[in-house]
Amino acid sequence: MTSVLVVYVFMGAVAGYVSARLYIVMGGLKWKSNALATALFVPGTCFSVFFTLNLFLWGAGSSAAIPFTTLLALLCLWFGISLPLTFFGAFLGFRKHPIEQPVKTNQIPREIPEQNWLSHTIPTSLMGGILPFGCVFIQLFFILSSIWGGQIYYMFGFLLLAFVVLVVVCAQTSIIICYFHLGSEDYRWWWRSFFSTGTTALYLFLFSLHYFVYKTTITGWLSYFVFFGYTFIMVFLFWILCGNNKFLPSVCIIKSCTFGPLNRMFADAHCLYIHSALCM
């Protein structure tokens, strides 16, 4: 846990740099607001839930409560190291020359043809999250058993392999779904690219709910509150992870198909569809 916190704190510079570069590509101008959101959104959400849970544990006199000095140390790491590093990375990202768009886009959006119901956001998101979840649900069972069942988890090699498979499957799913959207002349791919595999977190929550009902013997309202509070943090982080793994490959494959060395490789009917959709 200490290693995770230290690595996360010092990766704030990378987070600020990457978010700034993507923010410029999307036409953003308020780099300070972007850097502030990058530094506060994810850790702020997790810390708020964690602090609320800790208040209830303090009130109940539980030994699982985190001492106040530890929370103060986390705040010092967050605002004293992570936040400045995020702004520093964002400053470097905005100073660098912005990434050029591969094609010129029309200022007036073209009308999108009527889409099949399967191409809408909700069906696409629900279908896009099934395959990544299928790659990791077995490991999730052992992880939940280690957290709530008192069992010892020792299959870290399989966990690393499952993580690599998850990243690859999310990237491939993102490219396929993005291709079908652009092929049907629907150019609104950016948020759909995030939610289509981000819904893997929804299946994770349903799996955790099933585990809670059928595999645990937790009793008491405080124990219920702790279980679902920590489950929310895990699901939230998993949502960010899978959604980001979907969005970045979509950006890369679109830019590669329309501009650069891969243009010759993908110069067939498929990339012509993507190119024509982007030019709208």
PyMOL commands that set and color helices and strands:
alter all, ss='L'
color gray80, all
select helices_A, chain A and resi 2-10+12-25+31-60+68-95+117-119+121-128+130-148+156-183+190-198+200-214+221-258+262-265+269-278
alter helices_A, ss='H'
color red, helices_A
deselect
rebuild
show_as cartoon
